[in-house]
Amino acid sequence: MVAGLAMATALVVAAPGVARADGLHHAPVVIYGSQIRAATGRLIGTYRVFRNDGTGKAVPIPFQIDELNSDGDYVLDQGSPITAATGNGLFDLQDELAIMGDDIGPAERPTQFEGGTPAEVYEIRFDYRGLPMPPAPWAPAKNAGAVYIAIFPRNAPPVSPRRYVVFDRPNAEVKTTRYRYGFDQKNWLVSRRVEMKVPDPKPGQDPYMPILDSTTFFLRADLKYFLTFEANHNSVSSELEAFKTGPVRTIVRITYYYTILRLNFQLGMYTEISFFSNAIFLPAVLYNPIDGPSALNSGSGFYYGLALKDNPRDYKIQTNMQPWQESGLINFLKSPFERMLPMYWLSALGKDRMLYMELTPSQQMAKLGAAPTFYREDKSGEEIRPRGNDAARPLGKSPVNLAMNFDLTKFAEGDHLVSFRMYVDNLLDEQRIESYKLMNRWVVYAQRVK
């Protein structure tokens, strides 16, 4: 993602699919095996996941189990075989179970299972902890729910036929029940477009409507007593190395390589991106080889930018980030650092769509006050497109009208654990946006019920 910051990451895009009125919430749910230890250790093919339909009948829901190897990388079965043979076929403690919150049912043990009687059944319960609680604004309508993991050593019943996400490799597109994401095949780190799925298209109408023209990033490092270099997505060589696609999410592994001028180190990096139906998650380990506080001059920075098709003025935009302010070639916050927040967010609500982004900074970022700032330019994608997306340009001169900006002088050398999430919804529901901010208040645990 950042040229000059070596990254080993797991990026997940989440999509809820068809909204269920009786679901628990609308966010994707990724559960580590270590969170439900009692239900792990069996062959992946023996697992099925059900919900109680409210009458005591267990009905299958879409799910997938994704293996992670000893290096923390996903075991991807398509494309290059770089990790394909590194799994063991078991649901282990480091592996992940992915479902959608829309499919979580009541926390009531079902009495009848479709397709036969399982040998073991585990209740995976979700409880909402902390404030606000109903009837407070933005509180979840329900405080608890569950799904049921059933294990069939023999004759496992069919899985749910529903799919929330599909990866079209020839066209480099991820298609979900909410959006279509088009990779830029010249550089897989950025998108060439993101389109929202039209809920009820008219005959002959394109079922997708553009919302993002493109994405980009820009980095400027002004090294003390040395040199200054700038880079954007075109400064990086990248390729889609391997991928895995299932009913709930698609995971792609993108490798990229960057040589910083004539410095003595070269950066070889990769990121693993998972796409769900309505969101993008990026838990990332960033390695920064340059100690910003001691090695970089003021004005060194990085931004991740979006080109909204519509003018940002047409959205209701809210954020808890401070605004970006101009300071030389790169613009930063002029006011002194006061305190870091545990999470930074930005929401953009249109008349029939919503975008929501959140970033959880690393402990090292918090210690140095490396808070992101927010950039907005009230011009449409068509107005900023003539600036061109080929050359590396700072904010105000690039085709970007919405961005997160970072001061690299506050990034220490070493690893940074950062989490980034972006949700895309093809409806307007402000309460749903607020519920996304409370996802860390859900607690999950498992118990055997059969």
Secondary structure by P-SEA (a helix, b strand, c coil): cccccccbbbbbbbbbccccccccccbbbbbcccccccccccccccbbbbbcccccbbbbcbbbbbbbccccccccccccccccccccccccccbbbbbbcccccccccccccccccccbbbbbbbbbcccccccccccccccccbbbbbbbccccccccccccccccccccbbbcccbbbbccccccccccbbbbbccccccccccccccccccbbbbbbbccccccccccccccccccccccccccbbbbbbbbbbbcccccbbbbbbbbbbbcccbbbbbcbbbbccccccccccccbbbbbbbcccccccccccccccbbbbccccccccccccccccccbbbbbcccbbbbbbbbbcaaaaaacbbbbbbbbcccccccccccccccccccccccccbbbbccccccccccbbbbbbbbbccccaaaaaaaaacccccccccccc
